[in-house]
Amino acid sequence: MFKILNKKVLHENILQFTLEAPLIARKAEPGQFVVLRVNEYGERVPLTIADFNREKGTIDIIFMVIGASTTVLASLNEGDSILDLVGPLGKKTDIRPDMGTVVCIGGGIGVAPIYPIARKMKQVGNHVITIMGAKNKDILILKDEMEKISDEVIVTTDDGSYGIKGFVTTALQQLIDKGIDIAEVVAIGPVIMMKTVADTTRPYNIKTIVSLNPIMVDGTGMCGGCRVQVGDETKFACVDGPEFDGHLVDFVNLMERQRMYRPKEEIEKDHICRLAKKVEEMEEK
């Protein structure tokens, strides 16, 4: 069992948990993820590690409540425990000293996994420019934390309620137009956002890394749900990634396959497992 040491509500449907997980914290690196199961009836949920503290033996996860499993997860409180937590999984982000200027882009809840990447990029001596995007200022997360570990932070909101009105690519294009020598871009967020970032950098031949966490299902390569075409190869985001060259990812096919799950997800929100309900009734007796 993995105890919830701290529960923080970042927005009405975005939560941050600090979990007691010393073995995972000891090995965790930026870019990796965990798979959790809330209880014995729960599905496997892959979530990127948003932070880790080796000394305290803790990891942080940040998630949005969008389906049945995250609704159950959000109902837990400090002192409660999660049944299963496996990790760290996936390949760590390729971070090297003296890369130069690195632009770290987080869209929406994608700001959470970009945080440890930007921090490590800065720690090893790179110049880090962080671009954070959100629909509006109310759902902008981790701004203060990002400002502490970045040389520059640029905020964009769709409605212009904070920072630049527009998308993360608006700010990215402005940096390119200024002639800033960008060595690499790392982007994490909705699939459509990562696609547009890759489309923006492609004409300038700027190395662009995207993290395909949003398409993972079981996180171990067994289900094939995260299958993606990268160049002329078929890859699995959970075991071969989650990070890939954004200029080689077939985003069009990826988005088509991602839409296949939406009807099922909507049904699952209101689904009540009869077996789980029966067991609860027996336990109450």
C-alpha positions, 0 to 999 in steps of 0.5 A, spaced: 500 500 500 502 506 498 500 512 502 497 519 500 501 524 504 499 530 501 493 532 497 492 538 494 487 541 489 490 545 484 483 546 480 476 543 481 478 537 477 486 537 477 489 534 483 496 533 486 498 527 490 504 526 494 505 519 495 510 515 500 514 510 495 521 510 497 523 505 492 520 508 486 523 515 488 530 512 489 530 510 481 525 515 478 528 520 473 525 526 469 520 523 463 518 517 467 512 514 469 508 510 474 502 505 473 497 505 479 491 501 481 487 504 486 483 498 489 482 491 486 477 493 482 480 499 479 484 499 472 491 500 471 492 508 470 499 510 467 501 517 470 507 521 469 512 522 475 511 530 476 516 530 482 520 526 486 524 527 493 529 521 494 531 523 501 524 523 503 522 517 499 516 520 495 513 522 488 508 526 486 503 525 481 498 530 478 492 528 474 485 531 471 479 528 473 476 525 466 473 518 467 471 513 472 478 511 475 481 518 476 474 520 479 475 514 484 482 516 485 480 523 486 475 521 492 481 519 496 484 523 502 491 524 506 492 518 510 488 513 505 493 508 500 493 506 493 493 499 492 498 498 487 504 503 484 509 500 479 515 504 476 519 508 474 517 505 467 519 508 460 525 511 458 528 517 461 529 524 458 535 525 454 538 531 458 545 533 457 550 538 460 551 544 455 546 543 450 544 550 450 538 554 450 532 549 451 525 550 450 520 546 455 513 547 453 507 544 457 500 545 455 494 544 460 496 538 465 502 537 461 506 542 465 506 537 470 511 532 467 515 538 464 517 540 470 522 535 472 525 535 465 526 543 465 529 543 472 534 537 470 535 541 464 537 547 468 541 543 473 546 541 468 547 548 465 542 549 460 539 555 458 531 554 460 525 557 457 519 555 459 512 556 455 506 554 459 499 554 456 492 553 458 485 555 456 485 560 461 488 563 468 484 559 472 487 552 470 494 554 469 498 550 474 505 550 477 507 557 475 511 559 481 515 552 481 516 553 474 519 560 475 524 558 480 527 553 475 527 556 469 531 562 466 525 565 463 517 563 463 512 565 458 505 564 459 499 563 454 492 563 455 487 561 449 482 567 452 488 572 453 486 572 461 493 571 463 500 572 459 500 572 451 493 571 448 494 565 443 497 558 444 504 555 446 506 555 438 504 563 438 510 564 443 514 559 440 514 562 433 516 569 437 522 566 440 524 563 433 522 570 429 527 573 435 533 569 432 534 565 438 538 559 437 534 554 440 538 547 441 532 543 442 524 543 444 521 538 449 513 539 448 508 535 453 501 536 453 495 534 448 496 530 442 494 536 438 498 541 441 504 537 440 503 536 433 502 543 432 509 544 436 512 539 431 509 543 425 512 549 428 519 547 429 520 543 422 521 548 417 527 551 422 530 544 423 529 545 431 530 538 434 523 537 437 521 531 443 514 530 444 512 525 450 506 520 448 503 519 455 496 521 453 495 515 449 498 510 454 493 505 457 496 499 461 503 502 460 507 495 459 506 494 452 501 488 452 495 492 450 498 495 444 493 501 445 499 506 445 502 503 438 504 509 434 508 510 427 515 513 428 518 514 421 518 507 418 517 504 425 512 502 429 513 503 436 510 503 443 509 509 447 510 505 454 516 501 453 520 504 447 518 511 449 514 515 452 519 520 448 520 520 441 522 525 435 516 529 434 518 530 426 517 523 425 511 521 429 505 520 425 500 524 429 494 524 424 493 516 425 495 517 432 489 522 433 484 518 429 486 512 434 485 516 440 478 518 438 476 511 438 476 510 446 472 516 447 465 513 447 467 508 451 470 513 456 463 517 456 459 510 458 464 508 463 463 515 467 456 512 469 458 505 469 457 501 476 460 495 477 455 490 479 461 485 482 464 491 486 457 493 489 456 486 491 462 485 495 461 492 498 454 489 500 457 483 503 462 487 507 457 491 510 453 485 513 
